[in-house]
Amino acid sequence: MRISRVYVRESLAISSSIKLDTAASHYIRNVLRLKPGAIVALFNGQDEYDYRSRLEFDGKQTIATVESKDKLQTESPLESEIIQGLSRSDHLDFSIQKCTELGVKKISIFNAEHSQIPLKPAQQDKRLAHWRAIAVKACEQSGRHVPPVIEFYKSLDDILDTSVGKLNRILLEFTGQTLPESLKNFSQKDQVSILIGPEGGLSSSEIKKAQNHDFRSTKLGPRVLRTETAAITSLAIVQSLWGDFET
């Protein structure tokens, strides 16, 4: 029987007991409907262990006592980044969820020139918290231990000099080689940044800026993919050729 996984922010050690926060307690009691004495696997993003813990309830409080820990290798060795122009909320939420499951290490979101509803400064903290919560839930489901870093930038200019893949930079558009062919031309295979526009694509000026920062124009194939499909497909291809999907 599969043991449910729950993310916590506290330090974890065998024999330690922690009081779970309101969100985790609600998830355990009302979503998973677990009873006192049930076992869950806790993880905190600080290492690659699942901490098998036994639950007990004290009124409205949920307490978990760590009984053992298991090391699992679920983090990809590939330092991958998806650079995503801000798209519709449901599209972006889906992309974050699936890219997290696929092992992405960083998701950089920016207000693109063609973003339909640019994110205002007053909304930034709330949206970042929402996106990061989606990533945590995807880690709980997929077996990952370290949620991806998710950051927001006011424009593409703020990302170009700081992207993860300093040597391997991919710009998804409709020209150039296909992604598998393009990847053959890179000698270093442990990091990659993939730049994707929002629903309306990147502007000509954004494309030129990216190309001037060594992003290589690449296409996925003969069909036009939605922005969230492009992110997921490109990451799956790179994981298959360079990451832990490689056979």
N, C-alpha and C positions, 0 to 999 in steps of 0.2 A: 504494500500500500504506500502510495506517495505521501510524503510528509509535507505539509504546507510550510512555506517559507515566509518569514516576516522580517522586514527591515527595521532596525532600531539605530538610534544614534549613540547609544551608550557603549562604553568599553565592555567587552565580554571576556569571561574567563571561567574555567570549570569550577563549579561549586558556588559561583556568584549568583545572586538573585537581583533582578531588576524589576521595577514597576514600569509597566508599559504605558506609553502616553495614550491620550484619549483616542487618537485615530487608530493606533494598533489594537487597542482594546476593543474598539467597536468592530474592527475587521474580524478579530478572533471570535468575539461573542455573537455578533449579529449577521456576519457574512458567512464565515466558515462554520459557525454554530458549534464550536468546540466546547467540550465539557472539562471540568476540573480533572486533572490527571492526564489530559491529552498531551501529546508530544508535538512541538513545532520546531522548525529549524530557524534560528535567528542568525542574521548577518548584519554587519554594520559598515561595509564599504572600506574597512581598514586592513583587511587581509583576505585570504582565499579560503576561509573556513566557514562551514555551517556548524553552528552551535546548537546541538540537540538539547532542547529545554522542556521541562515539565511545567505545566500550567497549574496555577491555583487561583481562586477568586476570593477576594476579601471585600465584600460589599461591591462597590462599583469599580474597585481596583482589580487589575489583572497582574499577577506576579508570575514571572518566568524564572525558573532555577536551572542553570546550565548543568547538564549531567555529563556531556562528552562533546567532542568536536571532531569533524571530519574535513580533511583538506580535499578540495575538489578543484581541478584545473578547468575552469570555464571561461577565463579571460583570454581573449585573443592576443597573440604576440604582436599583431599588426597595430601600429599606431595610426588609426584611421580617423579622419575628420570629415563630416558633412557640413559644407558651408551652404546654407539654404536661405534664399530670398524669402522674406516673410510672405506666407500664403494664407489662404483661408484657414480658420481655426481648426476645422475638422480635418482638413488635408494635412496640416502640420502636426496635429496630435497623432494621427495615424502614422506619419513618417517617423516621428520620435519613438513611438512604441516599437515599430518593426525594426528600425535601425539599431535600437538598443538590444533587441533580441539577437540581431545579427552580429553584435560585438563592437559597435562603434565606440570610440574612446572620447570623442568630442563632437558636439553639435553647435555650430556657430550660426546664429540667425541674425539677419540684418534687414533693415528697411531698404528694399530695392526700389529703383525708380518706377517700376511697374507693379509694385505691391498695391493691391486694391485699397486696403485700409492700413496705412502706416501706423506703427505702434507709437503712441505718445509717451513721453517720459513718465507721466503720472501713472500709466498703466504697466510700466515695465516690471516692477517688483512682483505684482500680482500674477502676471503672465509667466514670468520666470518660475515662480513657485508652482504654478500649474504644470508647466512643462517638466520640471524636475520631478514632480509627483508621478507623472505618467512614466518617466524613465524608471523610477523606483519600483513601481508596480510591474513593469516589464522585466526588471531584474528578479523580482520575487517569482514570477512565472517561469522564466527561462533558465534559472539556475546561476545567473551571474552574481558576482559579489560586489563589484565596484560600479556604481552608476556612472554613465558618461558625464563629463563636464558639459554643461549647457550654458551658453552665454549669449547675450543680445548686444548688437552693435547698431549704432544709428545709421551707418552707411557701409557700403562695401569697402570704402577707403580705409576704414578703421581695422579691417581684418587682414588686408592683403600682406602686410608686413609681419603678421604674427601667426599665420596659419601653421598647423602642425607639420604638414608635408613640405618642408622647405625645399626639398629636392624633387619631390614627385607631386606635381600639381596638375590636376585634371579639370578642364572646363567643359562641362557637358553642353553641347549645342548640336548643330546639324551639319557641321563640316568636320574635316579631318578624318583620321583613321577610326575604326571601331575601337571600343575600349580594350578588348583583349589584345588587339594588335598594338595599340599604343603602349600598353603595359610592358610589352616585350622590349621596348626601347629604353626602359629605365634600368639602371644597374643596381640601385639600392632598392630592396624590396621589404623594408620594415616600416615604412611610413608613407601615407598618402593623404592628400586633401582633395576633395571633390566639390567643385562649385556648381550649384544648380540655381536657376532662376525661379521666380514665383510663377503663377499661372500664366502671366503675360510674357514670361521669359525675361532675360536680361536686356537692358538697353544696349545700343551700339557703343555708347561711351563706356559702360560697365564692362562689356566684352573687351574693348580695347585696353582698358586699365588692367584687367586680369591678364591679358596676353603680355602686356608690358612687365608684369610681375611673374613671368615664366609659367603661367597656366597654359597648358597645351589643349587646344581645341580638339574635342573628341566627340564621337557620336555613339549611340547605343545600338542603332540598327535602322531598318527602313521605316519603322512606324513612329508616330509622335506619341510619347508617353506623358501622362499626367506628372506633375512635379513630384508628388509623393511616390509614384511608381518608379520614376527615374532614380530617386535617391535610394530606394530599396534595391532596385535591380543593379545599380552600379556597385553598391557595397557588397552585394552577394557575389558579383563577378570578381571583385578584388579579393574577397575572402577566399574564393575558390582557387585563385591563382597564387596568392601571396600569403594568405592567412591560415587559420586552422580548419578551413574546409578543404585544404589542399590534400590530395591523396598521393 
